[in-house]
Amino acid sequence: MSLTIDATAFDRATDPVLQILSPEQAAQIVDFHSDETLQQRIETLAEKANEGELTADEQAEYMGTLTQINSSQSFKRVRVGFWSGRWTSRLVK
């Protein structure tokens, strides 16, 4: 699945967070990985989703998981921008 991001809206949403996080804190968030139990659950839900066999509760759990994964991916893009200096002018006041 490809995700297109409106950079202006994305910046508006992430700038306040970037202003309170140190580079080290942002790196810790981005580098966080789920444990093996959670990873196995995600795989189980993905398989059931692909087969159209999710219950309503599982669907809600899976959508929540996908939202978290998309957020993590967004923070990875933020981190790249942060380290490259893209956000420097907005962070330094």
N, C-alpha and C positions, 0 to 999 in steps of 0.2 A: 504494500500500500504506500503510495507516495503522498507526502503531506506538503502542501504549499502554504507558506507563511507570509502574511502581510507584515513586512518589516517594521512599518510605522507602528502598527498595533502591538507587535511583539516587543519593540523597544519600549513603548509606553508601559507595558505590563512588567517588563523585566528591570527597567532602570531603577525603580525604588528598591528592589531586592539587591541589585548590584551595589547600590550606594551604602548598604549596611553590611555587606559581606566583604571580608578580606579575601585576597586571592587564595589563601590557604583554605578558608572556609568553603569557597566556591569549589575548589578542587576536591575537597572531601565529599561534598554533595554529589558531584559528577562521578567520582570514582566509586561511589557506593554500589554494591552489587547484592542482589538477593541471595539468600542462602539456598542450599540444595533442595530443601523441602518446598520452598516457595517456587523455585524454578520448575520442579516436577509438577506442581499444581498448575502452573501456567501452561505447561505442555499438555497436561490432561485436558484443561479447559479449551485450549486451541484445537486439539483433536476433536473434541465433542462439538465445538463450534463449526468446524469444517464439515462435520457429518450432520449438522442440523439437530443435534441431540441435547442441547443445553436446556436445563430447567430455567424457570424465571429467575430463581436465586443465583444460579450459576451464570446466567447472562449478565446480571447486575455485577457479580464478582469479576467476571471477565472484562466487562467494560471499564470497571474501576482500575483493573490492572493495566489495561491498554492506555488509559488516561495517564497513569503514573509513568509508564514507559515513554509515552510521547513527551511528558514533562521532562523526564531525564534526558531525552534526546535534545530537547530545546536547550536545556542547561549546558549540554556539551557544546552546542553551537555558540552559546553565550560565552563559555569559557574560552573558546578559540578566539572570539572577537575581543574578549577582555585581554587575553595575553598578547594579541597582535596590536593592541593600542586603539582598536576601533572605538571603544567606549571611554578612552582616557579623558577626552575633552569634556565629557558629560559627568565624569566621576570626580574630577578635580574642581573644587569650587573656590 
